[in-house]
């Protein structure tokens, strides 16, 4: 049973959604303002936060940034704002996933379970630690180190890096990343991949202009390889 926190100010949405998620086996707490949501997240440490952007006291993106400053709790943004620019902004701010209103409880539950699966270590896995240059990716502990220094990643960032590290030197297409890492069909969602690659590069101490491990192949995809192996 997952402990969820729903931050949603609209009572007509919040009440039936809490009921439906509880019916699906989750323990659900709810907050109607950003500050109440932040307080609940810090005090009770939920497994996942479902966050509406249109809150009365603070924009949901600001709450997301505040959460990310103190916690790695997975966050799914639930919003009526369906333009690509807004979606990129919330992903760039640290959201693990998003769902656009209107949506059903079943759709949200599926995304909740998918995000939690990505974040849960599999004790039974026999996957070895992947080593690419000074980069070590351990799928059992879901920990990453770079030149011996721990790298803090979100569950989605870890899955993306693990998928690339399992294919060192190979060009992996965005279509494959969306299908295998995001588990969604390809269709105009390139920005989702680009945003997360940008976050990964930042955490690995590089940029698209000065890559070390992550090399973009324009119009095709991305390749992860040890520094000095390019070309």
C-alpha positions in Angstrom: 0.0 0.0 0.0 1.4 3.4 -1.0 1.1 6.5 1.0 0.0 9.3 -1.3 -0.4 13.0 -0.8 -2.9 14.8 -3.1 -2.5 18.6 -3.2 -5.6 19.9 -4.9 -7.8 22.9 -4.0 -10.9 21.9 -6.0 -13.2 20.0 -3.6 -15.2 18.5 -6.5 -12.0 16.9 -7.8 -10.2 16.2 -4.5 -13.0 14.3 -2.7 -13.9 11.7 -5.4 -10.2 11.3 -6.3 -9.2 10.6 -2.7 -12.0 8.1 -2.5 -11.1 6.4 -5.8 -7.4 6.1 -4.9 -8.3 4.6 -1.5 -10.5 2.1 -3.2 -7.5 1.1 -5.2 -5.5 0.3 -2.1 -3.6 3.5 -1.4 -3.5 5.5 1.8 -4.3 9.0 0.8 -3.9 12.3 2.6 -5.1 15.5 1.0 -4.2 19.2 1.2 -6.0 22.2 -0.4 -3.1 24.7 -0.4 0.5 24.7 -1.2 1.7 25.4 2.3 -0.5 22.7 3.8 0.9 20.3 1.2 4.5 21.3 2.0 3.9 20.8 5.7 2.2 17.4 5.2 5.0 16.3 2.9 7.7 17.2 5.4 5.8 15.8 8.4 4.5 12.6 7.0 6.9 11.7 4.2 4.5 10.2 1.6 5.7 7.8 -1.0 4.4 10.0 -3.8 2.8 13.5 -4.2 0.1 14.3 -6.8 0.3 18.0 -7.3 -2.1 20.4 -8.9 -0.6 23.6 -10.3 -3.5 26.0 -9.8 -3.4 26.4 -6.0 -4.8 29.4 -4.2 -1.8 30.5 -2.2 1.1 29.6 -4.4 1.7 28.4 -7.9 2.2 24.6 -7.9 5.6 25.0 -9.7 6.9 27.0 -6.7 5.7 24.2 -4.4 7.5 21.7 -6.6 10.7 23.6 -6.4 10.4 23.9 -2.6 9.8 20.1 -2.3 12.8 19.4 -4.6 15.0 21.5 -2.3 14.4 19.3 0.7 13.1 15.9 -0.7 13.4 13.4 -3.5 9.8 12.2 -3.1 8.3 11.4 -6.5 5.9 14.0 -7.8 3.2 13.6 -10.5 1.8 17.0 -11.6 -1.9 17.0 -12.4 -2.8 20.0 -14.4 -5.3 21.5 -16.9 -2.4 23.3 -18.6 -1.7 21.0 -21.6 0.7 23.2 -23.7 4.1 21.7 -24.3 5.9 24.7 -22.8 4.2 24.3 -19.5 4.8 20.5 -19.5 8.5 21.1 -20.1 8.7 23.6 -17.3 7.2 21.3 -14.7 9.5 18.4 -15.8 12.5 20.8 -15.7 11.4 21.9 -12.2 11.7 18.3 -11.0 8.4 16.5 -11.7 8.7 12.8 -12.3 5.5 12.6 -14.5 2.5 14.6 -15.4 -1.2 14.0 -16.3 -3.5 16.4 -18.0 -7.0 17.1 -16.8 -9.5 15.7 -17.3 -8.3 12.2 -16.3 -9.8 9.2 -14.7 -8.7 7.8 -11.3 -7.7 4.6 -13.2 -5.3 6.6 -15.4 -3.8 8.4 -12.4 -3.5 5.1 -10.5 -1.6 3.6 -13.4 0.9 6.5 -13.5 1.3 6.3 -9.7 2.1 2.6 -9.9 4.5 3.1 -12.8 6.5 5.9 -11.0 6.7 3.9 -7.8 7.9 0.8 -9.7 10.7 2.8 -11.2 11.7 4.1 -7.8 11.7 0.7 -6.0 14.9 -1.3 -5.9 14.4 -4.9 -7.0 16.1 -7.1 -4.4 15.9 -10.1 -6.7 17.7 -8.5 -9.6 20.9 -10.1 -10.8 21.8 -7.0 -12.9 25.4 -6.2 -12.5 26.8 -2.8 -11.7 27.4 -0.9 -15.0 30.7 0.9 -15.4 31.4 3.4 -18.1 34.6 5.3 -17.4 34.4 6.8 -14.0 30.6 6.3 -14.0 29.1 3.5 -11.9 25.4 2.6 -12.1 24.2 0.1 -9.5 20.7 -1.2 -10.3 20.3 -3.1 -7.1 20.8 -0.1 -4.8 19.8 2.4 -7.5 22.9 4.4 -6.7 25.2 6.2 -9.1 28.7 7.5 -8.5 30.9 9.6 -10.7 34.6 9.3 -10.0 33.7 7.9 -6.6 31.3 10.8 -5.7 27.6 9.9 -5.2 25.2 11.5 -7.8 21.7 12.2 -6.6 19.1 11.3 -9.3 15.4 11.2 -9.4 13.8 7.7 -10.2 13.2 8.8 -13.8 16.7 10.1 -14.2 18.2 6.9 -12.8 16.1 4.8 -15.2 17.2 6.9 -18.2 20.9 6.7 -17.2 20.7 3.0 -16.6 19.1 2.4 -20.0 21.9 4.3 -21.7 24.7 2.8 -19.6 23.5 -0.7 -20.5 24.3 0.2 -24.1 27.7 2.1 -24.0 28.8 3.5 -27.3 25.4 2.8 -28.9 23.1 5.5 -30.3 19.8 5.1 -28.5 16.8 6.8 -30.2 14.3 9.0 -28.4 11.6 6.6 -29.6 13.2 3.8 -27.7 13.7 5.9 -24.6 10.1 6.9 -24.5 8.9 3.4 -25.0 11.4 1.7 -22.6 12.0 4.3 -20.0 8.7 6.3 -20.0 6.6 3.4 -21.2 4.6 5.6 -23.4 4.1 5.6 -27.1 6.2 7.9 -29.2 4.5 10.9 -30.6 5.8 14.4 -30.4 7.2 14.1 -26.8 10.9 14.7 -27.7 11.0 17.6 -25.2 10.4 15.1 -22.3 13.6 13.3 -23.2 15.5 16.5 -23.8 14.6 17.9 -20.5 15.7 14.8 -18.6 18.9 14.6 -20.6 19.6 18.2 -19.7 19.1 17.4 -16.0 21.4 14.4 -16.3 24.1 16.4 -18.0 23.9 19.0 -15.2 24.3 16.4 -12.5 27.2 14.8 -14.4 29.0 18.1 -14.6 28.7 18.6 -18.4 26.6 20.3 -21.0 25.3 19.6 -24.5 28.0 22.0 -25.8 30.8 20.4 -23.8 29.8 16.7 -23.4 31.8 14.1 -21.5 29.5 11.1 -21.2 26.3 12.1 -23.0 26.6 12.8 -26.7 23.7 13.9 -28.8 23.5 12.6 -32.3 21.3 15.2 -34.0 18.1 13.9 -35.5 18.7 10.4 -34.1 19.2 10.2 -30.3 21.9 10.1 -27.7 25.0 8.0 -27.0 26.6 7.4 -23.6 30.3 6.6 -23.6 33.5 7.0 -21.6 35.3 10.4 -22.0 38.0 10.0 -24.6 36.1 7.3 -26.5 34.1 9.7 -28.8 34.7 9.5 -32.5 
